[in-house]
Structure formats: structure tokens, C-alpha cells
Amino acid sequence: MATVNLVRTTTSIIQSSKRYDNLNNRVSELEDEKSRLIKEVSYQKSAEYVEQEARNKLNMVREGEEVYVAPAAKVLGAVSYSRDAQRSASAGNPALWLELFF
């Protein structure tokens, strides 16, 4: 009877120790994530971030800056009208679909 109790107690202690180690690892991971999030929030509150987002998402520019936009050569198979009209006369619709995707 004493041996059974000793084995149960030892098993319980080992399981508790493993649980404790797992929880310590999880706490460490959460603390690392917390520090990363604090840095991210700090950066997002900075003027640098606000300016970057205004430029990228709202297409804003600083006073005195000039913006140059280059036309896209080919966007998803888009071609000039005259070239498209010539091609549709000479090639069928399946050929145009093949050119669009390949």
C-alpha cells in the first residue's frame, strides 16, 4: 500500500513539474510577444509611420513634391485598342484567352 502511494505521489510530482515547465515557457513566449507588440504600437504612433501610411494608402505627397506615374505596359492581358481589334479579327476567342493566362 505504501509503495502504491509513493508511486502515485511521484507520478503526480513529475506531472506537476512538467506542467510548471510548460507554463513557464508559455509565460516567456507571452512576454516576448508583449514586448514586440509594445514596440509595434510605439512605431505606429510615430510620425514616420503616419507619413508612410498617408503616402501608401492615401496617395498623399509632401508640399513641393512631384509625382510621376508610368503607364503599365500590360496589365492582365490589356492591350491597346487598335492592336486588340486587329488580333480579334485574325484570332478567335480561345487564342485570346490562352494569351491572357499564358
Buried (B, 14 or more C-beta within 10 A) or exposed (E): EEEEEEEEEEEEEEEEEEEEEEEEEEEEEEEEEEEEEEEEEEEEEEEEEEEEEEEEEEEEEEEEEEEEEEEEEEEEEEBEEEEEEEEEEEEEEEEBEEEEEE
